[in-house]
Amino acid sequence: MSTSAAPSPSPALVRFAASVLSLLRSWSALTLVLSHNPSTGCTVESFAEELVSLFLSEETIPSQEAVEDFLLGYFDEDLSTSLEDGSEIGVAKDLRSLWTESLEEEEGETMRRVRETAERMKGRKVEVQVDEGEEISGSDSEESGEDDVQMEIVEPSKKREKPEPVVDDEGFTLVQKKR
């Protein structure tokens, strides 16, 4: 009785899938959503599988708009998050470049950049800073009452600097509000 093993994937597909994983792991918006909403059941790996399937299901490379729509749809439907930072444009462009480069024998410029970025991002976490009380002119957030949100990547080895203690005239240390 012989068992037939599944055919091994092509080297190009392996390169593309590995690059997609690296790209998604370094995408700050995705990392933030997944780390703050684990109840979605979504993972970087499952998202990567869907992206690879998208590229495999097309006879030609998917258009920039099709990839952007797919990314936005995934965020909206699977992660219940509205992606409004515009980062899907760059990610879609990189995905299309990765697909093209994966068909070549050598590692391309986008593959190298994505791999190096993922290596630098390893072990870091994304922090969100909400600026409350500041007026944001010329944006939709005035009508909706949303706050300006800025994402920042923090290395785990760096610790936040504590402010110097404030001592009054009698030598007592004053308690300061957290910022």
N, C-alpha and C positions, 0 to 999 in steps of 0.2 A: 504494500500500500504506500503510494508516494503522495506526499503533500506538495502542493504547488505554492511556492512562496510568491508573495506579491512582488511585482517588478520594482526594482529600486528606482527612486526618482532620479531624474537627470541631474547632473552637476549644476546646470544653470538654475534649475528649480530650487535646489538646496541653497545655492548662493542667494537667490532672490528671497527665499523664506527667512534665512538667517539675517539678511539685511533689513527685511520688514520688521522682524522682532527688535533689532537694534534701534531702528527708527522710532518704533512705537514706545520703547522703553525710555527713549530720550525726549519724547514729546511731553512737555510740561503740563499742558492742559489735560491730557489723558492720565498722566501719572497722578495729578491732583484729584481728578474725579474718582479714579479707582481707589485711591488711598482714603478718601473721605466718604465713600459710599460703597463699602464692600458688600452690601446687601443685594446689589444688582446681580451678583453671580457671574459677572463678566470678568474676563482676565485679558491680559495683553496677548496671551497665546491664542485665545479663542478669537479675538479681534484680528490677529495676524492670519489665522486660518481663513477667515472670511475674506480678507483682502487678497490673499493668494488665490482663493477660489474665484474672486471677481476677475482677476487678470487671466486665469486659466480658462474661464468660461467665454471669453471674448476671442474672436478670430484675429482681431487686430488689437493693438494697445488701446485700452479705454481712454476716452478723451479726458482732458483736464477737468471739465465740468462734471463728467460722469463720476470721476474719482472724488471730487469735492462733494458732490451730492451724496455719494455713498458714505463718506466720512461724517457729514452733517446728519444724515439719516441714522447712522449708528449711534451717534451721541444722543440724538433726540429720542429714538425708539428704545434702544437697549440700555442706555445710561441715564435716561430721563433728565438730560441736561441740554441746555441750549448753548451751543458753542458760538460765542460772539466776538472772539478775539482775532478772527481772520487767519488763525494759524493753519486751518485746513488747506489753504491755498499753497503754502510752502510744502506741507506734508504731501499733498497730492502731486505737486511737481517733483518732489524727491522720489515718490513711489514710481512715477512714470520713468524717471531716469534710472532708478534701480532695476526696473524690469528690462530696460534696454541694455544696461551694463551687464546684467546677469547673463545675457546671451553671449557675451564676449568671454574669452579665456582669462584675461587679466582683470584684476580688480580696478574698477573705474574710479574717477574722482569722487562721485557722489557716494559710492560704496565706502571708500576710504574715509571720507568726512563723517559719514553716519557711524561707522565703526568706532572712530576715534572719539566722537561725541558721546556715544554710548559708554565707552570705557571711562571717560572723564566723569560721566553722570552717575556711574555705579556707586552706590552707597550714599548718595545725596538725597535730600528730600526737598519737596517743593513747599514753600510757605506762602500763605496768602496774607496780604496786608490790605485792610479796608480803611480808606481815608474817609472818615465821617466828618461832617460839618463843612467840608470844602464844596464850593459850588463848582459844578462842571458845566461850562457853557458850551452851547452848540451840540449837545448830545441828547439822545432819547432818555437818558437817566434822569433829567430834570422832570419830565412828565411822569415817569414811572416811579420815581422816588428811590431808585437804586443808588447804591454807593459806588464810588470808583474803586475797583479792585485791581491790585497790582500783584503779579506773581513774582516770586524771587526764589532762586535756587540757593540753598544753604548747604555748605559742606558739613558733614557730621563732626569733623575734627575742630571746627571753629565754634567757640562758645561766644555767646553774646556778652558784650561788655556791660558790666554792671555800672550804673552811675555812681559817682563818688557820693559818699554819705554826706548829708547836710547836718552840720552841728550848730546848735544855737549858742547864744552868748554864755549860757550856764553850763555848756559842755554836754548837753543831751543831744542824742542823734534823733533827728526828725524823721518820721515815717513819710515816705514819698509814695504817691499814687503810681501804680503800674501803668506803663504806656501801651 
